[in-house]
């Protein structure tokens, strides 16, 4: 395994290569599994990593603000075939390199390098998380004295490389994340090295900003949501269940980010009428943001070769960027990831209000509406597939339908021609699309031409029933977006969830839990 950095027409590539095959990294950042580390067992770690693998992850980044994972973590990653980006444990701070501290960290490096170096899953060593970037920007006056700059160089560009040269010379070393190669040379450059992109979320930019960039390797980006209601109930009393209550704000460590979630909420959905619906809507915001970004970057495979989402897990029950909450419940984004990280994935680059001007009072008289489909493959084989798409009314009635045969080359993204749809009704019509192989749907989705809050959804009259103990049947009378199915105590894991659905039926496998006390809702119910 190696990291490839080659000059090209966009700058310089950055990607993992395994046995000569260049891999598009798909995964998330791993943080400590618990604030009380003795609670973490090999069984708990295995369960978490299996859930990542089952959502088609191929990469895990161990964040430098946590701890070096135990041997069991590495054994499991070896077994599951997960590439591990391993930060040394330095993050978001500067250090004074005294003789005593240098001796201490040198021993720490040697101990962990010798312990970890033999693992097949080890993809690279990285010096630190975000320290080079913040020193280069002098963000919040991080560098308080000149010696801290020289100490930085000594730690990450001399001491660690020297230790690795002696104890693990074959594994690639990267001085920081993000970085363009070190020495404070534009450490967050979109055209080389790896990038942390936070204009969406911390910068309050709309999710459409993702399409303006073509990062070479996006090693950190994310979006917050609230955990499931049953998880919130573990740390609240009924009177606390308001997102601006004292308890809910104490369980939000990104300052006033509960308000930030609501800022994005008003851009996207109608105002939720109760606390539970608000939690559901927040998870859809997170899921849609990550889908929008990942699909764009996968469509541009070759230029971009990695999307690592911040973050996989939580260390306590909290509103956060996690994909799986502290109690192990999948948020909507984890189910979305199972679809947008799939080896064969169809996605749509649509033109509509969101891609042009979201201000309804400034809406152009002649709004551009179009779609362009793309099939992205991380498969080692070519695939002969069928692409189908339909322009539909909110009722689900088909206005027009198209079908095309396509040979998708291994490890590629295959674009179809852009289709103008000027005649589509902006707030009434949607496009559904699907990818079929050997007659079976392997990937599907839908797009709107406006924000969901402005779309004229019809009541889909969703119905859900258990078929035996291991299958669920869901029925819709009209288009339903982001259909959520839960059992009574929210302990169920399904083969799919938070999916878009045309009128008809859909069968789901129950992977964990008992299908009793079933509940179902969709975006139609956010009001």
C-alpha positions as CSV (number, residue, x, y, z in Angstrom):
1,X,0.0,0.0,0.0
2,X,1.2,3.5,-0.8
3,X,0.0,7.1,-1.3
4,X,0.3,8.4,-4.8
5,X,1.3,12.1,-5.4
6,X,1.7,12.9,-9.0
7,X,1.6,16.2,-10.9
8,X,-1.4,16.5,-13.2
9,X,-3.6,19.1,-15.0
10,X,-5.3,20.1,-11.7
11,X,-2.2,20.3,-9.5
12,X,-1.0,17.2,-7.6
13,X,-2.9,14.0,-6.9
14,X,-3.3,12.4,-3.5
15,X,-4.7,8.9,-3.2
16,X,-4.3,5.5,-1.7
17,X,-3.0,2.7,-4.0
18,X,-3.4,-0.9,-2.9
19,X,-1.6,-3.6,-5.0
20,X,-1.4,-1.2,-7.9
21,X,-5.1,-0.1,-7.7
22,X,-5.9,3.5,-7.0
23,X,-8.7,3.6,-4.4
24,X,-11.3,6.3,-3.8
25,X,-11.3,6.6,0.0
26,X,-14.8,6.5,1.5
27,X,-15.2,6.6,5.2
28,X,-15.3,8.7,8.4
29,X,-13.1,10.0,11.2
30,X,-13.0,7.8,14.3
31,X,-12.9,9.4,17.7
32,X,-12.7,7.7,21.1
33,X,-15.7,5.4,21.6
34,X,-16.4,6.6,25.1
35,X,-15.2,9.3,27.5
36,X,-14.6,6.5,30.0
37,X,-12.2,4.3,28.0
38,X,-12.4,1.1,30.1
39,X,-16.0,0.9,28.9
40,X,-14.7,0.2,25.4
41,X,-14.4,-3.5,24.7
42,X,-13.1,-5.4,21.6
43,X,-16.7,-6.5,21.0
44,X,-18.0,-2.9,21.0
45,X,-15.2,-1.8,18.6
46,X,-15.9,-4.7,16.3
47,X,-19.6,-3.8,16.2
48,X,-18.8,-0.2,15.3
49,X,-16.3,-1.1,12.6
50,X,-18.7,-3.7,11.2
51,X,-21.4,-1.0,10.9
52,X,-18.9,1.1,9.0
53,X,-18.0,-1.8,6.7
54,X,-21.7,-2.7,6.2
55,X,-22.2,0.9,5.0
56,X,-19.5,0.4,2.3
57,X,-16.7,2.3,4.1
58,X,-13.2,1.4,2.9
59,X,-11.3,3.8,5.1
60,X,-11.1,5.1,8.7
61,X,-9.2,8.1,9.8
62,X,-8.1,7.9,13.5
63,X,-8.3,11.5,14.7
64,X,-5.3,13.0,16.4
65,X,-7.3,14.5,19.2
66,X,-8.2,11.1,20.7
67,X,-5.9,8.2,21.5
68,X,-4.0,5.4,19.8
69,X,-6.5,2.6,19.2
70,X,-6.0,-0.7,21.0
71,X,-4.6,-3.8,19.2
72,X,-8.1,-5.2,18.7
73,X,-9.0,-2.2,16.6
74,X,-6.1,-2.9,14.3
75,X,-6.8,-6.6,14.1
76,X,-10.5,-5.9,13.1
77,X,-9.5,-3.3,10.5
78,X,-7.0,-5.9,9.0
79,X,-9.9,-8.5,8.9
80,X,-12.4,-6.1,7.4
81,X,-10.1,-4.6,4.8
82,X,-10.4,-1.0,6.1
83,X,-7.5,1.4,5.2
84,X,-6.5,3.3,8.3
85,X,-5.2,6.9,8.3
86,X,-3.5,7.1,11.6
87,X,-2.8,10.5,13.1
88,X,-0.2,10.9,15.8
89,X,-2.0,12.2,18.9
90,X,-1.6,15.9,18.5
91,X,-4.5,18.2,17.6
92,X,-5.6,21.8,17.6
93,X,-2.8,23.2,19.8
94,X,0.9,24.1,20.0
95,X,3.5,22.6,22.1
96,X,6.7,23.8,23.8
97,X,9.4,21.2,23.1
98,X,11.3,20.9,26.3
99,X,13.9,18.2,26.7
100,X,11.6,16.2,29.0
101,X,8.6,16.5,26.6
102,X,10.8,15.5,23.6
103,X,12.0,12.4,25.4
104,X,8.4,11.6,26.4
105,X,6.9,11.9,22.9
106,X,9.8,10.1,21.3
107,X,9.2,7.1,23.5
108,X,5.5,7.4,22.7
109,X,6.2,7.4,18.9
110,X,8.5,4.4,19.1
111,X,6.2,2.4,21.3
112,X,3.2,2.9,19.0
113,X,5.0,2.6,15.7
114,X,6.5,-0.7,16.8
115,X,3.1,-1.9,18.0
116,X,1.1,-0.9,14.9
117,X,3.6,-1.0,11.9
118,X,2.9,-4.7,11.0
119,X,-0.8,-4.2,10.3
120,X,-1.9,-4.6,6.7
121,X,-4.6,-1.9,7.3
122,X,-2.1,0.9,8.1
123,X,-2.4,3.3,5.2
124,X,-0.3,6.2,6.4
125,X,1.0,8.0,9.4
126,X,0.0,11.7,9.9
127,X,1.8,14.1,12.2
128,X,-1.1,16.0,13.6
129,X,-4.6,17.3,13.2
130,X,-5.0,21.0,12.0
131,X,-1.9,22.4,13.7
132,X,-0.1,23.3,10.5
133,X,-3.2,24.9,9.1
134,X,-3.9,27.1,12.1
135,X,-0.3,28.1,12.6
136,X,-0.1,29.1,8.9
137,X,-3.3,31.2,9.3
138,X,-2.2,32.3,12.8
139,X,-5.8,31.6,13.7
140,X,-6.8,33.0,17.1
141,X,-3.2,33.9,17.7
142,X,-2.2,30.3,18.1
143,X,1.5,31.0,17.8
144,X,2.4,33.0,20.9
145,X,6.1,33.0,20.5
146,X,8.6,32.3,17.7
147,X,10.0,29.2,19.4
148,X,6.6,27.4,18.9
149,X,7.1,27.6,15.2
150,X,10.6,26.1,15.4
151,X,9.3,23.5,17.8
152,X,6.6,22.6,15.3
153,X,9.1,21.9,12.6
154,X,11.3,19.9,14.9
155,X,8.4,17.7,16.1
156,X,6.6,17.0,12.9
157,X,9.2,17.4,10.2
158,X,12.3,16.1,12.0
159,X,11.6,13.9,15.1
160,X,8.7,11.9,13.7
161,X,10.2,11.3,10.3
162,X,13.5,10.2,12.0
163,X,11.6,7.7,14.2
164,X,9.7,6.4,11.2
165,X,12.8,6.1,9.1
166,X,14.3,3.8,11.7
167,X,11.2,1.8,12.8
168,X,8.7,1.9,9.8
169,X,10.4,3.3,6.7
170,X,7.9,1.6,4.3
171,X,4.8,3.4,5.5
172,X,4.0,6.8,4.0
173,X,4.3,9.8,6.3
174,X,2.2,13.0,6.0
175,X,3.2,15.9,8.3
176,X,-0.3,17.2,9.1
177,X,-3.9,17.1,8.2
178,X,-4.8,19.2,6.3
179,X,-1.5,19.7,4.4
180,X,0.1,20.2,1.0
181,X,3.3,18.5,2.1
182,X,4.5,20.6,5.1
183,X,6.5,23.7,5.8
184,X,3.3,25.8,6.0
185,X,3.0,25.8,2.2
186,X,-0.7,26.5,1.7
187,X,-1.8,23.6,4.0
188,X,-5.4,23.6,2.9
189,X,-4.9,23.9,-0.9
190,X,-7.8,22.4,-2.8
191,X,-5.5,21.3,-5.6
192,X,-3.0,19.2,-3.7
193,X,-2.7,17.2,-0.5
194,X,-5.7,16.8,1.8
195,X,-8.3,19.3,2.8
196,X,-10.5,20.0,5.7
197,X,-13.5,21.9,4.4
198,X,-15.8,23.7,6.9
199,X,-17.4,26.6,5.0
200,X,-20.5,24.4,5.0
201,X,-21.4,24.2,8.7
202,X,-18.9,26.4,10.5
203,X,-18.9,29.0,7.8
204,X,-22.7,28.9,7.5
205,X,-22.5,28.4,3.7
206,X,-25.3,26.5,1.9
207,X,-24.7,22.9,1.1
208,X,-24.6,23.8,-2.6
209,X,-21.1,25.3,-2.0
210,X,-19.7,21.7,-2.2
211,X,-20.1,21.7,-6.0
212,X,-17.8,24.7,-6.3
213,X,-14.8,22.6,-5.3
214,X,-12.9,19.5,-6.5
215,X,-10.7,18.7,-3.6
216,X,-8.0,16.1,-4.2
217,X,-8.7,14.3,-0.9
218,X,-11.3,15.6,1.5
219,X,-10.2,14.2,4.9
220,X,-12.6,16.1,7.1
221,X,-16.0,17.7,6.5
222,X,-19.3,17.3,8.3
223,X,-22.6,18.6,9.5
224,X,-24.3,18.3,12.8
225,X,-27.6,16.7,13.8
226,X,-29.4,15.7,17.0
227,X,-29.4,12.0,18.1
228,X,-32.5,9.9,18.0
229,X,-35.4,10.7,20.4
230,X,-34.8,7.5,22.4
231,X,-31.1,8.5,22.9
232,X,-32.2,12.0,23.9
233,X,-34.5,10.5,26.5
234,X,-31.5,8.9,28.2
235,X,-30.2,12.3,29.4
236,X,-33.3,14.5,29.6
237,X,-36.5,14.8,31.5
238,X,-39.7,15.7,29.5
239,X,-39.3,19.4,30.4
240,X,-35.8,19.4,28.9
241,X,-37.0,18.4,25.5
242,X,-36.6,21.7,23.8
243,X,-33.3,22.3,21.8
244,X,-32.7,25.5,23.6
245,X,-33.1,24.1,27.1
246,X,-30.2,24.1,29.5
247,X,-29.7,20.3,29.3
248,X,-29.9,20.3,25.5
249,X,-27.4,23.1,25.2
250,X,-25.1,21.4,27.7
251,X,-25.2,18.4,25.3
252,X,-24.0,20.7,22.4
253,X,-20.3,21.3,22.5
254,X,-20.1,23.4,19.4
255,X,-21.1,26.6,21.2
256,X,-24.5,27.8,19.9
257,X,-24.8,25.2,17.1
258,X,-28.3,24.2,18.0
259,X,-29.2,27.6,16.6
260,X,-27.0,26.8,13.6
261,X,-29.0,23.7,12.9
262,X,-32.2,25.8,12.9
263,X,-30.6,28.3,10.5
264,X,-30.1,25.4,8.0
265,X,-33.5,24.1,8.9
266,X,-35.3,27.3,7.8
267,X,-33.5,27.1,4.4
268,X,-34.7,23.6,3.8
269,X,-37.9,22.4,5.6
270,X,-41.1,23.8,7.0
271,X,-40.9,24.5,10.7
272,X,-41.4,21.2,12.6
273,X,-44.4,21.1,14.8
274,X,-42.9,19.0,17.7
275,X,-39.6,18.1,19.3
276,X,-39.4,14.6,17.8
277,X,-40.1,15.9,14.2
278,X,-37.4,18.5,14.7
279,X,-34.8,15.8,15.6
280,X,-35.9,13.8,12.5
281,X,-35.6,16.9,10.3
282,X,-32.1,17.7,11.7
283,X,-30.9,14.2,10.7
284,X,-32.2,14.7,7.2
285,X,-30.3,18.0,7.0
286,X,-27.1,16.2,7.9
287,X,-27.8,13.3,5.6
288,X,-28.6,15.6,2.6
289,X,-25.6,17.7,3.2
290,X,-23.2,14.8,3.2
291,X,-25.0,13.2,0.2
292,X,-24.8,16.4,-1.8
293,X,-21.0,16.6,-1.2
294,X,-20.0,12.9,-1.5
295,X,-22.0,12.4,-4.7
296,X,-20.4,15.4,-6.3
297,X,-16.9,14.3,-5.3
298,X,-17.5,10.7,-6.5
299,X,-18.8,12.0,-9.8
300,X,-15.4,13.7,-10.2
301,X,-13.3,10.5,-9.5
302,X,-9.8,10.9,-10.6
303,X,-9.6,14.5,-9.6
304,X,-11.0,13.9,-6.2
305,X,-9.9,10.6,-4.6
306,X,-11.2,10.7,-1.0
307,X,-14.1,11.7,1.2
308,X,-13.7,11.2,4.9
309,X,-16.7,12.4,6.9
310,X,-16.4,14.0,10.3
311,X,-17.3,11.9,12.3
312,X,-18.3,8.2,12.6
313,X,-19.2,7.9,16.3
314,X,-19.8,9.7,19.6
315,X,-18.1,9.4,23.0
316,X,-21.2,10.6,24.9
317,X,-24.9,11.3,24.1
318,X,-24.9,14.6,22.3
319,X,-25.8,16.7,19.3
320,X,-22.8,16.3,17.0
321,X,-21.5,15.4,13.6
322,X,-21.6,11.7,14.3
323,X,-23.2,9.2,11.9
324,X,-23.9,6.7,14.6
325,X,-25.0,8.1,18.0
326,X,-23.6,7.2,21.4
327,X,-26.3,4.5,21.9
328,X,-25.4,2.9,18.6
329,X,-28.4,4.1,16.7
330,X,-27.9,4.8,13.0
331,X,-28.7,8.4,12.2
332,X,-30.2,9.1,8.8
333,X,-26.7,9.9,7.3
334,X,-25.4,6.4,8.0
335,X,-28.2,4.9,5.9
336,X,-27.5,7.5,3.3
337,X,-23.8,6.6,3.4
338,X,-24.7,3.0,2.6
339,X,-26.2,4.3,-0.6
340,X,-23.7,7.0,-1.5
341,X,-20.6,4.8,-0.7
342,X,-22.1,1.9,-2.6
343,X,-19.6,0.3,-5.1
344,X,-22.0,1.1,-7.9
345,X,-23.9,4.4,-7.4
346,X,-26.1,6.5,-9.6
347,X,-26.4,10.2,-8.8
348,X,-27.9,13.3,-10.4
349,X,-26.4,16.8,-10.9
350,X,-29.6,18.8,-11.2
351,X,-30.2,22.5,-12.0
352,X,-32.9,24.2,-10.1
353,X,-33.6,26.9,-7.5
354,X,-31.0,25.6,-5.1
355,X,-28.2,25.7,-7.7
356,X,-29.0,29.2,-8.8
357,X,-30.8,31.5,-6.3
358,X,-32.5,30.3,-3.2
359,X,-34.2,33.7,-2.5
360,X,-37.7,33.2,-3.8
361,X,-38.1,37.0,-4.1
362,X,-35.2,37.1,-6.5
363,X,-36.1,34.0,-8.4
364,X,-35.3,34.4,-12.1
365,X,-38.2,34.5,-14.4
366,X,-36.6,31.9,-16.6
367,X,-35.2,29.4,-14.1
368,X,-32.8,26.8,-15.6
369,X,-34.0,23.3,-15.0
370,X,-32.1,20.2,-16.1
371,X,-30.6,16.9,-14.9
372,X,-27.3,15.1,-15.6
373,X,-27.0,11.6,-14.4
374,X,-23.7,9.9,-13.5
375,X,-22.8,6.3,-12.5
376,X,-19.8,6.0,-10.2
377,X,-18.0,2.7,-9.7
378,X,-15.5,1.5,-7.1
379,X,-15.8,-2.0,-8.5
380,X,-12.8,-3.9,-10.0
381,X,-15.0,-5.1,-12.9
382,X,-16.8,-3.5,-15.8
383,X,-20.6,-3.5,-15.4
384,X,-23.3,-3.6,-18.1
385,X,-26.2,-1.6,-16.6
386,X,-29.5,0.0,-17.4
387,X,-30.2,3.6,-16.4
388,X,-33.8,4.7,-16.0
389,X,-35.3,8.0,-15.1
390,X,-38.7,9.5,-15.0
391,X,-40.1,13.0,-14.7
392,X,-43.0,12.7,-12.2
393,X,-45.7,14.8,-10.6
394,X,-45.9,15.0,-6.8
395,X,-48.6,12.3,-7.0
396,X,-45.9,10.0,-8.5
397,X,-47.6,10.0,-11.9
398,X,-45.1,9.6,-14.7
399,X,-45.0,12.5,-17.2
400,X,-42.1,11.1,-19.2
401,X,-39.7,8.1,-18.9
402,X,-36.3,7.3,-20.4
403,X,-34.0,4.3,-20.4
404,X,-30.4,3.8,-21.5
405,X,-27.9,1.0,-21.6
406,X,-24.5,1.8,-20.3
407,X,-21.1,0.0,-19.9
408,X,-19.5,1.3,-16.7
409,X,-15.8,0.8,-16.6
410,X,-14.1,-0.4,-13.5
411,X,-13.0,2.3,-11.1
412,X,-14.6,5.2,-13.0
413,X,-17.4,7.7,-13.2
414,X,-19.5,7.6,-16.4
415,X,-21.5,10.7,-17.2
416,X,-24.7,10.7,-19.2
417,X,-25.7,13.7,-21.4
418,X,-27.4,16.7,-19.7
419,X,-31.2,16.7,-20.2
420,X,-33.0,20.2,-20.2
421,X,-36.3,20.1,-18.4
422,X,-37.5,23.7,-18.7
423,X,-41.1,22.6,-18.9
424,X,-40.9,20.8,-15.5
425,X,-43.1,22.4,-12.8
426,X,-40.6,23.8,-10.3
427,X,-42.6,23.1,-7.1
428,X,-44.7,20.2,-8.4
429,X,-42.4,17.9,-10.4
430,X,-39.5,15.7,-9.4
431,X,-37.1,13.3,-11.1
432,X,-36.7,9.7,-9.9
433,X,-33.8,7.6,-11.2
434,X,-32.5,4.1,-10.8
435,X,-29.6,1.9,-11.8
436,X,-30.3,-1.7,-12.7
437,X,-27.9,-4.6,-13.2
438,X,-29.3,-8.0,-14.4
439,X,-32.8,-6.6,-13.9
440,X,-32.2,-5.7,-10.2
441,X,-32.1,-2.2,-8.8
442,X,-28.7,-1.6,-7.3
443,X,-28.9,2.2,-6.7
444,X,-31.7,4.8,-6.9
445,X,-32.7,8.3,-5.8
446,X,-34.7,11.4,-6.6
447,X,-34.2,15.1,-7.0
448,X,-36.4,18.2,-6.6
449,X,-36.0,21.5,-8.4
450,X,-36.7,23.5,-5.2
451,X,-36.2,23.3,-1.5
452,X,-38.4,20.6,0.1
453,X,-40.2,23.3,2.1
454,X,-41.6,24.7,-1.1
455,X,-42.4,21.4,-2.9
456,X,-46.1,20.6,-3.1
457,X,-46.0,17.2,-1.6
458,X,-49.1,15.1,-1.6
459,X,-49.9,13.0,1.4
460,X,-48.4,9.6,0.6
461,X,-50.5,7.8,3.2
462,X,-47.6,5.7,4.2
463,X,-48.4,2.2,5.6
464,X,-45.9,-0.2,7.1
465,X,-46.4,-3.8,8.3
466,X,-44.2,-6.7,9.4
467,X,-44.0,-9.7,7.2
468,X,-42.8,-12.4,9.6
469,X,-39.9,-11.5,11.9
470,X,-37.4,-10.5,9.3
471,X,-39.1,-8.4,6.7
472,X,-41.1,-5.2,6.5
473,X,-43.5,-4.0,3.7
474,X,-44.0,-0.3,3.2
475,X,-46.7,1.2,0.9
476,X,-47.0,4.7,-0.5
477,X,-49.9,6.3,-2.5
478,X,-47.7,9.2,-3.7
479,X,-44.1,10.3,-3.8
480,X,-42.5,10.1,-0.3
481,X,-39.1,11.6,0.5
482,X,-36.7,10.3,3.2
483,X,-39.1,7.6,4.5
484,X,-38.2,6.7,8.1
485,X,-39.3,3.4,9.7
486,X,-38.7,2.7,13.4
487,X,-39.9,0.1,15.9
488,X,-41.4,1.0,19.3
489,X,-38.1,1.4,21.1
490,X,-35.9,2.3,18.1
491,X,-33.7,-0.8,18.3
492,X,-34.2,-1.9,14.7
493,X,-31.6,-1.9,12.0
494,X,-33.0,-2.3,8.4
495,X,-31.5,-3.1,5.0
496,X,-32.5,0.5,4.0
497,X,-34.1,3.5,5.7
498,X,-34.6,7.2,5.1
499,X,-35.1,6.4,1.4
500,X,-37.1,8.2,-1.3
501,X,-40.1,6.2,-2.7
502,X,-42.4,6.4,-5.6
503,X,-46.0,5.2,-5.2
504,X,-46.1,1.4,-4.7
505,X,-44.5,-1.0,-2.3
506,X,-41.0,-1.6,-1.0
507,X,-39.7,-4.6,0.9
508,X,-37.0,-4.3,3.6
509,X,-35.0,-6.8,5.5
510,X,-34.8,-6.6,9.3
511,X,-31.1,-7.0,10.2
512,X,-31.5,-6.4,13.9
513,X,-34.3,-5.9,16.3
514,X,-38.0,-6.9,16.3
515,X,-40.5,-5.3,13.9
516,X,-43.1,-4.4,16.6
517,X,-44.8,-1.1,17.2
518,X,-43.8,0.1,13.8
519,X,-43.9,3.9,12.9
520,X,-43.4,5.5,9.6
521,X,-43.0,9.1,8.4
522,X,-41.5,11.2,5.6
523,X,-40.7,14.8,4.7
524,X,-44.4,15.3,4.1
525,X,-44.8,15.1,7.9
526,X,-42.4,18.0,8.6
527,X,-44.9,20.7,9.1
